[in-house]
Amino acid sequence: SEAELALDTFEKKWNRKYPLAIKSWKTNWHYLTRYFEYSASIRKIMYTTNIIEGFNRQIRKITKTKGAFTSEMALLKLLYLAQEDITKKWINPQNTWKQTKQEFIIKFGGRFIDKSNNISY
């Protein structure tokens, strides 16, 4: 495949400097290439981490001002309320969400839950 050819080319150039990384990629190639089973719109969601980084930054902002929590449940409640507040602001869905949602339903069946419509597939 094209990906395997690219890995071979990469290996020829970088194997001396990064032998462990290349060995790991080759050993786990069947896991790494699962990424290419998805459409471009799903792959974009997978490699776009800005939303995750922003979410984590907002959680850290909330928790860093707290010295200690009286219990684990107190922390969980704070995190739950924080994520509810943070996700309220998420109003711009992926512009290909309808197509992406259909792909998730086909690929994952009963494990996909559409929270916007409270529907399990």
C-alpha positions as CSV (number, residue, x, y, z in Angstrom):
1,S,0.0,0.0,0.0
2,E,1.0,3.6,-0.3
3,A,1.4,3.9,3.5
4,E,3.7,0.9,3.6
5,L,5.9,2.4,0.8
6,A,6.0,5.7,2.7
7,L,7.1,3.9,5.9
8,D,9.8,2.0,4.0
9,T,11.1,5.3,2.6
10,F,11.0,6.9,6.0
11,E,12.8,3.9,7.5
12,K,15.6,4.2,4.9
13,K,16.2,7.8,5.8
14,W,15.7,7.8,9.6
15,N,16.3,4.2,10.9
16,R,19.8,5.1,12.2
17,K,18.5,8.0,14.2
18,Y,15.2,6.5,15.4
19,P,15.4,2.7,15.3
20,L,13.1,2.1,18.2
21,A,10.4,4.3,16.8
22,I,10.5,2.6,13.4
23,K,10.6,-0.8,15.0
24,S,7.5,0.1,17.1
25,W,5.7,1.3,14.0
26,K,6.5,-1.9,12.1
27,T,5.6,-4.1,15.0
28,N,2.2,-2.3,15.5
29,W,1.5,-1.6,11.8
30,H,-1.8,-3.5,11.8
31,Y,-3.0,-1.2,14.6
32,L,-1.7,2.0,13.1
33,T,-3.2,1.4,9.7
34,R,-6.7,1.1,11.1
35,Y,-6.7,4.9,10.9
36,F,-7.0,4.6,7.1
37,E,-10.2,2.6,7.4
38,Y,-12.0,5.8,8.1
39,S,-13.1,8.5,5.8
40,A,-11.2,11.8,5.6
41,S,-13.9,13.6,7.7
42,I,-13.5,11.1,10.5
43,R,-9.7,11.1,10.3
44,K,-9.8,14.9,10.6
45,I,-11.7,14.6,13.9
46,M,-9.1,12.0,15.1
47,Y,-6.1,14.2,14.4
48,T,-7.6,17.5,15.4
49,T,-6.8,18.0,19.0
50,N,-7.6,21.7,19.5
51,I,-11.0,20.9,21.0
52,I,-9.4,18.4,23.5
53,E,-6.6,20.7,24.4
54,G,-9.0,23.6,24.9
55,F,-11.2,21.4,27.1
56,N,-8.3,20.3,29.2
57,R,-7.0,23.9,29.5
58,Q,-10.4,25.0,30.8
59,I,-10.6,22.1,33.3
60,R,-7.1,22.9,34.6
61,K,-8.1,26.6,35.0
62,I,-11.0,25.5,37.2
63,T,-9.2,22.9,39.3
64,K,-5.9,24.8,39.8
65,T,-7.5,27.4,42.1
66,K,-8.8,24.7,44.4
67,G,-6.4,23.6,47.1
68,A,-7.9,20.2,48.0
69,F,-11.1,18.4,47.7
70,T,-13.1,17.0,50.6
71,S,-13.7,13.8,48.7
72,E,-13.3,12.2,45.3
73,M,-17.1,12.8,44.8
74,A,-16.6,16.5,45.3
75,L,-14.0,16.5,42.6
76,L,-16.2,14.5,40.2
77,K,-19.1,16.9,40.8
78,L,-16.9,19.9,40.0
79,L,-15.6,18.2,36.9
80,Y,-19.1,17.3,35.8
81,L,-20.4,20.8,36.2
82,A,-17.4,22.2,34.5
83,Q,-17.8,20.0,31.4
84,E,-21.5,20.9,31.3
85,D,-20.6,24.6,31.2
86,I,-17.7,24.1,28.7
87,T,-19.7,22.0,26.3
88,K,-22.7,24.5,26.2
89,K,-20.4,26.8,24.2
90,W,-19.8,24.2,21.5
91,I,-22.2,25.5,18.8
92,N,-20.2,24.9,15.6
93,P,-20.4,21.2,14.8
94,Q,-18.2,19.5,12.2
95,N,-19.5,20.7,8.8
96,T,-19.7,17.1,7.6
97,W,-21.4,15.9,10.8
98,K,-24.4,14.2,9.1
99,Q,-22.2,12.1,6.8
100,T,-19.8,11.4,9.7
101,K,-22.6,10.4,12.0
102,Q,-23.9,7.9,9.3
103,E,-20.5,6.4,9.1
104,F,-20.3,6.0,12.9
105,I,-23.7,4.3,12.9
106,I,-22.7,1.9,10.2
107,K,-19.3,1.1,11.7
108,F,-20.2,1.0,15.4
109,G,-23.9,0.2,15.4
110,G,-25.2,-0.1,19.0
111,R,-22.2,1.7,20.5
112,F,-23.0,5.0,18.8
113,I,-25.3,7.3,20.8
114,D,-26.6,10.5,19.2
115,K,-26.9,12.8,22.3
116,S,-28.5,15.6,20.3
117,N,-31.5,13.4,19.6
118,N,-31.1,11.0,22.6
119,I,-31.0,8.0,20.2
120,S,-29.0,4.8,20.5
121,Y,-28.2,3.0,17.2
